[in-house]
Amino acid sequence: MKKLLILLLTTLPCLLSAQQDPMFTHYMYNTLWLNPAYAGTRDALTFTAIHRSQWVGFDGAPVDQTFTAHMPFYDNKMGAGLSVINDKIGPTKSTIIAGDWAYQLKLDDKSKLGFGIKALVNIFNNNINGLRLDEQNDAAFASNYQTVKPNVGTGFYYHRERFYAGISTPKLIQNKLGKGLAAAKEQRHYFIILGGVLKMNDKIKFKPTAFVKATEAAPLEADLTANFLFSDCFTAGLMYRTGDAFGALLAYTHKKSITLGYSFDWSTANTTGKYNNGSHEIMLRYDLIPNKTKIKSPRYF
């Protein structure tokens, strides 16, 4: 209980007025949730699942799962997708289900610009009356709060074989969550994603990526990752999250269709780092490629 109270005290201001969305070290595999314009860009029916256990050993710490699926249609000019995000921290649980649609405008033989729309619902539950309290009759913790809030998002995504850049906001509406003094609202987040591939030699490619997060009443945050791809199969790299953590990533791709990844983060924040044993993530992605489809170039992103 003591660890849970520390968690709530140190993270509640952020939950109420700053970064609310779950964070993933494998953000470069979670692109559909971040930007709906990504839908259909891999020329395959792509399934991706990520599980994150954050701040292991910390009672009430965040546990998150994400699942996405997307595919192209209409001669690869459009894409459709499904995103599901499950986020649990202490007594609060949020499940977001989103549908994504994108239109891909061909700029030239090597590049496209996508525009996407996201429609979603947030199933929010705050089970606070199950907490063990020192003062049992505290009215602020007398009843649970459940709600379902609709929302919409949008984004732009430029991509070519060895480079991508995108800007998006997955939730435009700042819905109210909670009642009375405990009420918060869904913050509008703005995301910028960047990534590239640089060939070092016939066996090694360098894959830098960046994920920048901005929202009102919070400092600008960024995830910076340096991955190295060996023989188009093995990936190894390092990540730094400004003011929060650094970590390492490993992944293996089998027959250009199945990718399994793992990452470990070490928290550097003074408020939480001393109380936990790091964060773990497992990622699985599968590309179902139709027999008639010919992939003209590797799918780096």
Order of alpha helices (4+ residues) and beta strands (2+ residues): alpha-alpha-beta-beta-beta-beta-beta-beta-beta-beta-beta-beta-beta-beta-beta-beta-beta-beta-beta
